[in-house]
């Protein structure tokens, strides 16, 4: 077992790990609220969509603060430089999931959903559901590191499969936008930006799982 994994096992109740767990939970909340915002928006529930978008922004801000706290705490721990760097890189990747959730919600808020064709609404909902699945698999992956390393690797593989599914949905959404004649050019551009931002949520989940593999296998 690597020294880093031993550190995980011995210090499950340490401040650094507690902060990492809070950071992960806050990031997951940002993705869940992004899904709620999208579904409320396509249902033309403007009040709920706005409320969910505000929660995404709040979670992203909180995640940023927790990321900085984790970095400070890890800098003070008795870890070899490479192990410390591996943990910091993992936290940075997880933080990017919250960042892209925030970016997605910002673009969402600028799109007039009342004129959106149903096929694009359905594609959007599938995309955000796929991104949330990636995030939930990522949470499982990271939570399994200390004691169930094989399950962590299996969850990492699941994130990769789910991310590929989101990639396929993204490509399909672009084809739908290209064929759509009923929406304005500006709206089409924003909608493509939204699909791309949601796809980036899934991409960053995959990046984080690659960091988990480094910790579990290569350290």
Secondary structure, 3 states (H helix, E strand, C coil): CCHHHHHHHHCCCCHHHHHHHHHHHHHHHHHHHHHHHHHHHHCCCHHHHHHHHHHHHHHHHHHHHHHHHHHHHHHCCCCCHHHHHHHHHHHHHHHHHHHHHHHHHHHHHCCCHHHCCHHHHHHHHHHHHHHHHHHHHHHHHHHCCCCCHHHHHHHHHHHHHHHHHHHHHHHHHHHHHHHCCCCCHHHHHHHHHHHHHHHHHHHHHHHHHHHHHHHHHHC
